[in-house]
Amino acid sequence: VSCSGEASCFKAHVTTNNDNDESLYHIVCDGFNGCCNSKLSAQNSATECSGSSGCAQSHLLDTNKFAMCNGFYGCYYSKLEIGSGEIYCYGSHSCATTDIHVTDIQGYGEYALNGATI
C-alpha cells in the first residue's frame, strides 16, 4: 500500500499480510500527512513513515519486522505497538510525544524521542 499523495490515506484503516510477498515494506506513507490519523497493521512486514507527518497521530501495530519514522514529525503523537520488531526514528521530532511498545528502538533525529513514553 503506497500513500504518496498529500493526505492520501488520511484516517484510513490499512491491514496487510506479507506471507508470500517479496517486498520489504507493505505500507509506505511518504506523502505529506500521507497516513495521518490512521490505523496501520503490517503483519509480518514493515511500515515506512517517511513523509512529513506521514504517520502522525496514527496507531501502528503488528509490524513484526520494523517501522521507520524518517519524516519530519513522521510518527509524532502516535501509538506504536511493534512487538518483537524494531522502530527507527530518524526524522526530526519523528517519534516525539509518542506511546511506544517495542523491544528495540533507535532514535537519531533531532528531538526524535522527545517526550515519548517507551
Summary of the structure (lengths in Angstrom):
residues: 118
radius of gyration: 12.1
end to end distance: 27.7
largest distance: 37.9
contacts: 460
relative contact order: 0.16
helix: 0%
strand: 39%
